C-alpha cells in the first residue's frame, strides 16, 4: 500500500470533508437530538479541518502528520 499511497491526496480529502460538513444542513429533528447532531457536526468539522491543515510525510512506510496548533503569531513559518 505504501507505494500507491499519496499523503497529499489524503490531506485534500480531509479538506473536502471539512468543507462538506460546513455545507451540510441539520436534519429536521428537534430537541436533544438536534443539539447532539449539531455538536457532532462541529467536532467532525474541527477534526477534518485540523487534518486538512496537516503537513504529511511518508518515510519508510511510516506516515507522519504534523499539525501546528499554535496561534498564528506564534508560528515559526509565518
N, C-alpha and C positions, 0 to 999 in steps of 0.2 A: 504494500500500500504506500510506503514512503516514497517510492519512485514516481507515483502518479499524484500524490497529494500536493495541492497548491495552497500554502498557507494564506497567501494574499487573496485568493478566491474565497477562502473560508471567512476572512475578515469582511470581505464585500458582502457575503451572505448575511453576516450578523448586522451590518449596516442596513441592509434591505429589510431584515426582520424588525429592527428598531423602527424604521420608517413605517412599516406595515402596522405595527402596534399603535403608532400615533394616529394613523388614518382610520383605524378600526373604531366603529361606534359601539356604544354599550347596547347589549341586547335588551329587549323590552321586559325587564324584570324589576321588581320593586323590593323595598325593604332591605333586610340584612344581606340578601344575596347580591343585590345591586352593589352595595358597598364592598363586598368581598370580591366581586369581579373587577370593580374599579381599582382596588388595591393591588390585585394580581396583575392587572394591565400595567400599572405603574412600576411594579417590580420587574415585569417582563421587559418593559422599555429600558429601564435602568441597566439590567443585565445585558441585553442585546447591544445597547449603545456603548456600554463600557467595553465589551469585547470588540465592538466595531471600531473603537479608538485604539485598540491594542497594536503593538508592533510585534509581528510574528517572525520567529526564526526557527528553521528546521535544520538541526545539526546532528548528523549521525542517527537519524530516526527519532530524535527527541524534539518535540515541539515545545518551544518556549514562547509564552505570551508575556509581553511587558506592558503594563498599564500604569501610566503616570497619574496618580490620584492627587498630586499636589495642586494647589490653586495656581492659576496661570502665572501670576507674578513670581512664584517660587520655582518655576520650571527652568532647568538649565538650558534647554534648547530653544528658548524664546527670547 
